[in-house]
Amino acid sequence: MADTSSRTDASTDGDTDPRDLGSERGQMMLAGASDSSDRSKDKLDQKTLRRLAQNREAARKSRLRKKAYVQQLENSRLKLTQLEQELQRARQQGVFISSSGDQAHSTGGNGALAFDAEYSLWLEEKNRQMNELRSALNAHAGDTELRTIVDGVMAHYEELFRIKSNAAKNDVFHILSGMWKTPAERCFLWLGGFRSSELLKLLANQLEPMTERQVLGINSLQQTSQQAEDALSQGMESLQQSLAETLSSGTLGSSSSDNVASYMGQMAMAMGQLGTLEGFIRQADNLRLQTLQQMIRVLTTRQSARALLAIHDYSSRLRALSSLWLARPRE
């Protein structure tokens, strides 16, 4: 009896209940499914994170593009406002001349208006060239690349003197007075532009170090420019004196036909004298261009680039000074 009980116990211990096996397999399947679900969930989470990161990057780029676009609109608005102010100033000058009774000068006002617009475009292109030149210098570009940019800047200066010459034929007083310049720039104006000799003095410290030969070349160029400027200034003084004598001669207070003829003769002579003003402007601009060209020949390519940048920065500071002066608080 005891033996039978022992076999029964052994049989019970050795056999496994099928329900238990099914339960274990079910748990294993559930565990596998859970692991698979976790892996799928991880993959989905990673995709979601990547998608969110991509969305954030796209949103950031969109904000940058929008910011750049807004800045571009603001710059365009400022340029348009500046151009409108310049055009309005030119129109006022044209109206003033026309209302004075001299209808022949109304075309001169239109010529001044066209020149101001053309000069504004010229200045915008010059700013672009100077930014390119500055970037090339900062990047330590080679002489070949720098020479190409320098040559482009020089060609652009030639274009300025060409459009000034054409404008002087229509309205020489507009060019001579420098009404197309800012107030601070007009303080240093000489015959419608900069003094080459003074510019070379300002550049002396910007071009160091220079060889002895370069120093002699720049000094000689400065003296030659000074002599040419003095000669043109003396010519202008002689013209002013001659014009004053022409206009002050003759009899006043009489309206006889002889005096009328004398008056008309005076005006004709004075008009002829004023006609020489255009020649003075042209000679002064030729001197400015030749001085720049000679300076480029004396200096190395890199020094030439630095010199042109220094000239540009000096002019930019004068324009900035004018803006600050005009915007100053007034009591």
Secondary structure, DSSP 8 states (H G I E B T S, - for coil): -HHHHHHHHHHHHH---HHHHHHHHHHHHHHHHHHHHHHHHHHHHHHHHHHHHHHHHHHHHHHHHHHHHHHHHHHHHHHHHHHHHHHHHHHHHHHHHHHTT-GGGHHHHHHHHHHHHHHHHHHHHHHHHHHHHHHHHHTT--HHHHHHHHHHHHHHHHHHHHHHHHHHHH-HHHHHHTTTS-HHHHHT-BTTB--HHHHHHHHGGGS-S--HHHHHHHHHHHHHHHHHHHHHHHHHHHHHHHHHHHHH-S--S---HHHHHHHHHHHHHHHHHHTTHHHHHHHHHHHHHHHHHHHHHHS-HHHHHHHHHHHHHHHHHHHHHHHHHHTS---
